Amino acid sequence: MTTEPTGEPTSQSEDAPLALVVVSAGAGDPSSTRLLSEQAAGRVAAIAAERGQQVDTTVIDLRELATEIASALTSPLLGPRLGSAVAALSKADGIIASTPVYKAGASGLFTSFWHVLDDDLVIGKPVILAATAGTARHALVVDEQLRPLFAYLRALPVPTSLFAASEDWNDAALGARVDRAALELVLLMASGFARQLKEEGWRSYQHQFGSAGGTEYEVDLDSDLMRLAAGGALPPRASDR
């Protein structure tokens, strides 16, 4: 599907608030996954305020989008809530993406959400990657699974990733990591890198097919190769007639 952004230049006043979008795949209520992302978002806002910059935060709770995400996996149509999430991410200066860990992997709800989005939606946008689990044995899920996903999306994950097991919540080291990741995100958000990239070099980053502003329709779908790829058969050769 082709969604925002459109590829058109955008502008933003230096005095305008920075737009932060929190994407949480926590399934419980309360959710440790959402708690971690909200803790990071609070520190981002506080650090930005210390630097004289306001942050406007939008929270996307994937539990509320589960039905629309499932539908989007098999249909190019976006439901209204999923469409609003796409619009928020297209305008974001920074993102916090947080998932619980199930069976040694990121939540299926979390990965499905990013799978249904346009590949060009978050190019150059700085991201804090975060995960929670019941045991520290899953601590590498963030860097082994989430970083490759966001590398494909050509986002810009900050150097410090966040992970919280059950025993980490009472450990001051978690707060120190949150502070470090929040500072890294604020610095990247304030730099305007993603916004400048979109204004000055957007078209050179778009995928050739599927989200290239209409050029995907120039592909010859009636070639022998495309017919075979779609499960069809080659037309009979003249010598076989």
The 8 nearest C-alpha neighbors of each residue, nearest first, counted from 0:
[[1, 75, 117, 2, 209, 210, 116, 115],
 [0, 2, 210, 117, 209, 3, 212, 211],
 [1, 3, 117, 4, 0, 5, 120, 85],
 [4, 2, 5, 89, 120, 86, 85, 1],
 [3, 5, 89, 6, 120, 2, 119, 7],
 [6, 4, 3, 7, 2, 212, 1, 8],
 [5, 7, 4, 201, 8, 202, 197, 212],
 [6, 8, 5, 9, 198, 4, 197, 201],
 [9, 7, 198, 6, 197, 10, 199, 201],
 [10, 8, 198, 7, 11, 194, 197, 195],
 [9, 11, 12, 8, 194, 198, 195, 13],
 [12, 10, 13, 15, 9, 194, 14, 191],
 [11, 13, 15, 14, 10, 16, 17, 9],
 [12, 14, 15, 11, 16, 189, 191, 17],
 [15, 13, 12, 16, 52, 11, 53, 17],
 [14, 16, 12, 13, 17, 11, 53, 52],
 [17, 15, 53, 54, 55, 18, 14, 52],
 [16, 18, 54, 92, 55, 53, 19, 15],
 [17, 19, 91, 55, 92, 54, 56, 16],
 [20, 18, 56, 93, 91, 94, 55, 92],
 [21, 19, 57, 94, 56, 58, 91, 95],
 [20, 22, 58, 95, 94, 59, 57, 96],
 [23, 21, 59, 96, 95, 58, 97, 60],
 [22, 24, 97, 60, 33, 25, 61, 98],
 [25, 23, 98, 61, 109, 26, 97, 60],
 [24, 26, 32, 30, 23, 33, 27, 99],
 [27, 25, 62, 24, 30, 28, 99, 32],
 [28, 26, 30, 29, 25, 31, 32, 62],
 [29, 27, 30, 26, 25, 31, 33, 32],
 [28, 30, 27, 31, 33, 34, 26, 25],
 [29, 31, 27, 28, 32, 33, 25, 34],
 [30, 32, 34, 33, 35, 29, 131, 25],
 [33, 31, 25, 30, 35, 34, 131, 99],
 [32, 34, 36, 30, 35, 31, 23, 25],
 [35, 33, 31, 37, 32, 36, 38, 30],
 [36, 34, 38, 32, 33, 37, 31, 39],
 [35, 37, 33, 39, 38, 34, 97, 40],
 [38, 36, 40, 34, 39, 35, 33, 41],
 [39, 37, 35, 41, 36, 40, 34, 42],
 [38, 40, 36, 42, 37, 41, 177, 181],
 [41, 39, 37, 43, 42, 38, 36, 44],
 [42, 40, 38, 44, 39, 43, 37, 45],
 [41, 43, 45, 39, 44, 40, 46, 181],
 [44, 42, 181, 40, 46, 41, 45, 47],
 [43, 45, 47, 41, 42, 54, 46, 48],
 [46, 44, 42, 48, 47, 43, 41, 49],
 [47, 45, 49, 43, 48, 44, 42, 50],
 [46, 48, 52, 50, 44, 49, 45, 43],
 [49, 47, 51, 52, 45, 50, 46, 53],
 [48, 50, 46, 47, 51, 45, 52, 44],
 [49, 51, 47, 48, 52, 46, 45, 53],
 [50, 52, 48, 49, 47, 53, 46, 14],
 [51, 53, 47, 48, 50, 54, 16, 49],
 [52, 54, 16, 48, 17, 47, 55, 51],
 [55, 53, 17, 16, 44, 18, 56, 19],
 [54, 56, 18, 19, 17, 16, 53, 57],
 [57, 55, 19, 20, 18, 54, 58, 21],
 [56, 58, 20, 21, 19, 59, 55, 87],
 [59, 57, 21, 20, 22, 60, 56, 23],
 [58, 60, 22, 21, 61, 23, 57, 84],
 [61, 59, 23, 62, 63, 58, 22, 24],
 [60, 62, 64, 24, 63, 59, 23, 65],
 [63, 61, 65, 64, 60, 26, 24, 25],
 [62, 64, 61, 65, 60, 66, 80, 59],
 [65, 63, 61, 67, 62, 66, 68, 81],
 [66, 64, 68, 62, 67, 63, 61, 69],
 [65, 67, 69, 68, 64, 70, 63, 62],
 [66, 68, 70, 64, 69, 65, 78, 71],
 [67, 69, 71, 65, 70, 66, 64, 112],
 [70, 68, 66, 72, 67, 71, 65, 73],
 [69, 71, 67, 72, 68, 73, 74, 66],
 [72, 70, 74, 68, 73, 69, 75, 77],
 [71, 73, 69, 70, 74, 115, 68, 111],
 [74, 72, 71, 70, 75, 69, 76, 115],
 [73, 75, 71, 76, 72, 70, 77, 0],
 [76, 74, 0, 71, 77, 73, 72, 1],
 [75, 77, 74, 71, 78, 70, 0, 73],
 [78, 76, 82, 81, 71, 79, 75, 67],
 [77, 79, 81, 67, 80, 82, 76, 71],
 [80, 78, 82, 81, 83, 77, 67, 84],
 [81, 79, 83, 82, 78, 84, 64, 67],
 [80, 82, 84, 78, 83, 79, 77, 85],
 [81, 83, 79, 85, 80, 84, 77, 78],
 [82, 84, 86, 80, 81, 85, 87, 79],
 [83, 85, 81, 87, 82, 86, 88, 80],
 [86, 84, 82, 88, 83, 87, 89, 81],
 [85, 87, 83, 89, 84, 88, 82, 90],
 [88, 86, 84, 90, 85, 89, 91, 83],
 [89, 87, 91, 85, 90, 86, 84, 20],
 [88, 90, 86, 87, 4, 91, 3, 120],
 [91, 89, 88, 87, 86, 92, 18, 4],
 [92, 90, 18, 88, 93, 19, 89, 20],
 [91, 93, 18, 188, 19, 17, 124, 90],
 [92, 94, 19, 125, 91, 188, 124, 126],
 [95, 93, 126, 20, 19, 21, 96, 125],
 [94, 96, 127, 21, 126, 22, 128, 20],
 [97, 95, 22, 128, 129, 21, 127, 23],
 [96, 98, 129, 23, 130, 36, 32, 22],
 [99, 97, 130, 24, 32, 106, 23, 105],
 [98, 100, 131, 130, 106, 32, 132, 25],
 [99, 101, 105, 132, 104, 106, 131, 103],
 [100, 102, 104, 103, 106, 105, 99, 132],
 [101, 103, 104, 100, 105, 106, 137, 132],
 [104, 102, 101, 100, 137, 140, 105, 136],
 [105, 103, 100, 101, 102, 140, 106, 144],
 [104, 106, 100, 101, 98, 99, 107, 109],
 [105, 107, 109, 108, 100, 99, 101, 98],
 [108, 106, 110, 109, 111, 105, 104, 101],
 [107, 109, 111, 106, 110, 112, 24, 65],
 [110, 108, 106, 112, 107, 24, 111, 98],
 [109, 111, 107, 113, 112, 108, 114, 106],
 [112, 110, 114, 108, 113, 109, 107, 115],
 [113, 111, 109, 110, 114, 115, 68, 108],
 [112, 114, 116, 110, 111, 115, 109, 117],
 [115, 113, 111, 112, 116, 110, 72, 117],
 [116, 114, 113, 112, 72, 71, 111, 117],
 [117, 115, 113, 114, 118, 112, 120, 85],
 [116, 118, 120, 119, 2, 1, 0, 115],
 [117, 119, 152, 120, 116, 210, 206, 121],
 [120, 118, 117, 122, 121, 205, 152, 210],
 [119, 121, 117, 118, 4, 122, 89, 3],
 [122, 120, 124, 154, 119, 123, 152, 89],
 [121, 123, 154, 153, 124, 119, 120, 152],
 [122, 124, 154, 193, 155, 153, 121, 125],
 [123, 125, 154, 193, 121, 155, 122, 93],
 [126, 124, 155, 93, 156, 154, 94, 187],
 [127, 125, 156, 94, 95, 155, 93, 157],
 [126, 128, 95, 157, 156, 96, 160, 94],
 [127, 129, 96, 160, 126, 97, 161, 95],
 [130, 128, 161, 97, 162, 160, 96, 127],
 [131, 129, 98, 162, 97, 99, 141, 161],
 [130, 132, 163, 99, 162, 32, 164, 100],
 [133, 131, 164, 100, 134, 99, 163, 137],
 [132, 134, 164, 165, 135, 131, 166, 100],
 [133, 135, 164, 136, 132, 137, 165, 166],
 [134, 136, 137, 138, 164, 133, 132, 163],
 [137, 135, 134, 138, 139, 132, 103, 164],
 [138, 136, 135, 139, 140, 103, 134, 132],
 [137, 139, 135, 140, 136, 162, 141, 163],
 [140, 138, 141, 142, 137, 143, 136, 144],
 [139, 141, 143, 144, 138, 142, 137, 104],
 [142, 140, 145, 139, 144, 143, 130, 129],
 [141, 143, 146, 139, 140, 144, 145, 160],
 [142, 144, 140, 141, 139, 145, 146, 147],
 [145, 143, 140, 141, 146, 142, 147, 148],
 [144, 146, 141, 148, 147, 142, 143, 149],
 [145, 147, 142, 149, 148, 144, 150, 143],
 [148, 146, 150, 149, 145, 144, 151, 143],
 [149, 147, 145, 151, 146, 150, 152, 144],
 [150, 148, 152, 146, 151, 154, 147, 153],
 [149, 151, 153, 147, 152, 148, 146, 154],
 [152, 150, 153, 149, 148, 147, 154, 118],
 [151, 153, 149, 150, 154, 118, 122, 148],
 [154, 152, 150, 122, 151, 149, 123, 155],
 [153, 155, 123, 122, 124, 149, 152, 121],
 [154, 156, 125, 123, 124, 126, 157, 153],
 [157, 155, 126, 125, 127, 154, 158, 128],
 [156, 158, 159, 127, 126, 183, 155, 184],
 [159, 157, 160, 156, 180, 183, 127, 179],
 [160, 158, 180, 157, 161, 179, 176, 127],
 [161, 159, 128, 129, 127, 158, 180, 162],
 [162, 160, 129, 128, 130, 159, 176, 177],
 [163, 161, 130, 131, 129, 138, 164, 160],
 [162, 164, 131, 167, 132, 130, 165, 161],
 [165, 163, 132, 134, 133, 135, 167, 166],
 [164, 166, 133, 167, 168, 134, 163, 132],
 [165, 167, 164, 168, 169, 170, 163, 134],
 [168, 166, 170, 164, 163, 169, 165, 173],
 [167, 169, 170, 166, 165, 163, 173, 164],
 [170, 168, 167, 171, 166, 173, 165, 172],
 [169, 171, 167, 172, 168, 173, 166, 174],
 [172, 170, 174, 173, 175, 169, 168, 167],
 [171, 173, 175, 170, 174, 176, 167, 177],
 [174, 172, 176, 175, 171, 170, 177, 167],
 [173, 175, 177, 171, 172, 176, 178, 170],
 [174, 176, 172, 178, 173, 177, 179, 171],
 [177, 175, 179, 173, 178, 174, 180, 172],
 [176, 178, 174, 180, 175, 179, 39, 181],
 [179, 177, 181, 175, 176, 180, 182, 174],
 [178, 180, 176, 182, 181, 177, 175, 183],
 [181, 179, 159, 183, 177, 182, 178, 176],
 [182, 180, 43, 178, 184, 183, 179, 177],
 [183, 181, 185, 179, 184, 180, 178, 186],
 [182, 184, 180, 186, 181, 185, 157, 179],
 [185, 183, 181, 187, 182, 186, 188, 180],
 [186, 184, 188, 182, 187, 183, 189, 181],
 [187, 185, 189, 183, 184, 188, 182, 190],
 [186, 188, 190, 184, 185, 189, 125, 183],
 [189, 187, 185, 92, 190, 186, 191, 93],
 [188, 190, 186, 191, 187, 185, 17, 192],
 [189, 191, 187, 192, 188, 186, 193, 185],
 [192, 190, 194, 189, 193, 188, 195, 187],
 [191, 193, 195, 190, 194, 196, 187, 123],
 [194, 192, 123, 196, 124, 195, 191, 197],
 [193, 195, 197, 191, 196, 192, 198, 9],
 [196, 194, 198, 192, 197, 193, 199, 191],
 [195, 197, 193, 199, 200, 194, 198, 192],
 [196, 198, 201, 194, 195, 199, 200, 193],
 [199, 197, 8, 195, 196, 9, 200, 201],
 [200, 198, 196, 197, 195, 201, 8, 202],
 [199, 201, 196, 203, 202, 197, 198, 204],
 [200, 202, 197, 204, 203, 196, 6, 199],
 [201, 203, 204, 205, 200, 6, 211, 197],
 [202, 204, 201, 200, 205, 206, 199, 207],
 [205, 203, 202, 201, 206, 200, 119, 122],
 [206, 204, 202, 211, 203, 119, 207, 210],
 [205, 207, 208, 211, 210, 204, 209, 119],
 [206, 208, 211, 205, 209, 215, 210, 214],
 [209, 207, 215, 206, 210, 211, 214, 216],
 [208, 210, 215, 211, 0, 1, 207, 206],
 [211, 209, 1, 212, 208, 206, 205, 117],
 [212, 210, 214, 213, 207, 205, 206, 208],
 [211, 213, 210, 214, 5, 215, 6, 1],
 [214, 212, 215, 211, 216, 210, 217, 209],
 [213, 215, 216, 217, 211, 212, 208, 207],
 [216, 214, 208, 213, 217, 218, 209, 211],
 [217, 215, 214, 218, 213, 219, 208, 209],
 [216, 218, 215, 214, 219, 213, 220, 208],
 [219, 217, 216, 215, 220, 214, 208, 221],
 [220, 218, 221, 222, 217, 225, 216, 215],
 [219, 221, 225, 222, 218, 226, 224, 223],
 [222, 220, 219, 225, 226, 223, 224, 218],
 [221, 223, 225, 224, 220, 219, 226, 227],
 [224, 222, 226, 225, 233, 227, 221, 232],
 [223, 225, 227, 222, 226, 228, 221, 220],
 [226, 224, 228, 222, 227, 223, 220, 229],
 [227, 225, 231, 223, 229, 228, 224, 222],
 [226, 228, 231, 230, 224, 229, 225, 232],
 [229, 227, 225, 226, 230, 224, 231, 223],
 [230, 228, 226, 227, 231, 225, 224, 232],
 [231, 229, 227, 228, 226, 232, 225, 233],
 [232, 230, 227, 226, 229, 233, 228, 225],
 [233, 231, 227, 234, 226, 230, 223, 235],
 [232, 234, 223, 235, 231, 227, 226, 236],
 [233, 235, 236, 232, 223, 237, 231, 226],
 [236, 234, 239, 233, 237, 240, 238, 232],
 [237, 235, 239, 238, 234, 240, 233, 232],
 [236, 238, 240, 239, 235, 234, 233, 223],
 [239, 237, 236, 240, 235, 234, 233, 232],
 [240, 238, 236, 237, 235, 234, 233, 232],
 [239, 237, 238, 236, 235, 234, 233, 232]]
